[in-house]
Amino acid sequence: MSAQTRANVEIRGASECDSGVVAAVIRKGFEEHTRGDRAARGASLTQEDVAKQMRQRRKFYGVAYIDNQVSGAVGYRRQGRRIIFGPVCVLPEYRRTGIGSALVKWVEGRARAGKYRWIEGVVFRGLRSLKFFYRTLGYRIRRSRKGLVIARKSLR
């Protein structure tokens, strides 16, 4: 993909009727991580799961489009004075084109608009490439008490 393609990224807030698209993108994005006891939870996410999360307002989603073609998705939830995002999924054919950054920045915009103090996400399996990705976006990497690798950014 060219730099010009990056300029055509549009992210739209998903509604319950988009739950099938959201689930499909997340499953496809985690398809390579479906084996073993450390399989990604998103790899088995169903349309019903997403619809229920949205209906109960437990989780919200955004969907990325390039020239009206679905290219990625992100989920987030509100918790106290922070927004916790994830999963961030980009379809394989659109990776390394700026869509992941655009999705994270979209959630940051939502968090700022809601006057949240912090934004954070779990770094999938603590992968080095993802830690680097989040650092380039201004996140600090830390380990939680449960041993999870967390990317965290102050919005103040």
Secondary structure, DSSP 4 states (H G I P E B T S, - for coil): --HHHHHTEEEEE--GGGHHHHHHHHHHHTGGG-SSTT--GGGG--HHHHHHHHHTTS-EEEEEEETTEEEEEEEEEEETTEEEEEEEEE-GGGTTSSHHHHHHHHHHHHHHHTT-SEEEEE-GGG-HHHHHHHHHTTPEEEE-TTS-EEEEEE--
